């Protein structure tokens, strides 16, 4: 049985979770639970981590394809495309928004 420490999870397995995130995932049974290898050290059984990665890969590969037009019943070409409309507040540029808010902003000291 080979074990893998937290420091080796990233370089060897590509798992870039923080320690706290790993604890949360382990508590929710979303990641293999670690084993205690000393008073202040934990590690994961490498075979369990590999099996978890394989399950993630399998779930990705088994995911159904995006629905086609006939499945959704919508003509995707007729859907409106997103356009930046500069006449709406959401479409204003940053500088325009800032200048429109100036009358409402408190005065800074030293300006």
N, C-alpha and C positions, 0 to 999 in steps of 0.2 A: 504494500500500500504506500503510495507516494502522496505527500501532503504539499500544499502550496500556501504560502503566507500572503498576507495582504499586499506586501511590497512586490510580490511576483505576479499578482493577478493582472496588473496592467501590461507589463512587458511581455509576459508569456501567453496570456489569454486574451488580451485586448479589452479587459473589463475595467472601465474607467470610473466606476462608482466611488463616491467618498465612503469613508468608514461609517458615517451615520446613515447614509442611504443603504448601504449593505445591511446594517442592523435592522432597518425598517423592512427591507425586502425579506430578510430571514424571518422576522417576526410574523410576516404575512404569508410565509411559506412560498415566496416568489423567488427564492434563491436558496441553494443548499445551506444547511446550518453548519457552522464551523465546529471544530472539536477543540478542546482545551489541550494544548501541548505542554504548557507549564503554568505557573501561577499567574503570569501576566501576558501570556501569548496564546493566540488562537491561530488556527490554520484550517483550510478546507481540504477535503479529500479530493484529489485531482480528478479521479474518475467521476465523482459526482458533479463537479464543475463542468467536465467535458460532456457529460450526459445532459446537463442543463443547457449548454450551448447547442448541442445537437437537437434538443427539443425546440429551442428557439428557431433554429434553422428550418426544421421540419414544419413548424407552424407558419413560417414565412412562405415556404414553398407550397403549402397546402391551401393558402389563402385564395379565395375565388377571384377571378379576374374582374376588372371594372365592368359594370353593366353596360350593355350596348344600347343604342337608341331604341331598338325594338323592345328591350326589356324594361326600359324606363318609361316608354311611351312619350318621350319628349324629343323634339327635333333640336339637337344641340346647336345646330347652325343658326337657329332663329333666336336663341337666347341673347339678351342684350349683353354687349361687352362692356367691361368697366372703362369708363372714361374719366379723366380728371377734369372736372368742371370747376373752373376758377371762379364761377359766380356763387358757389356755395361755400359756407364757412369751412367745410372739410377740405375743399380744394384750394383754399388760400395758401399762399406760400408763407413760410415762417416769418419773413420780414413783414409781410402784410398783416399777419395776425398780431405780431408784436406791436406794430404801429397802431393797430386798432385798439389794443388794450392799454396803451400808454395813459390815456386819461383816467383809467381806473386803478393803476398801479400806485402804491405809496411811493413818495419821494425818497430817494436814497440820500443818506448823509454824505456830504463831500462831493455831490454831483452838481 
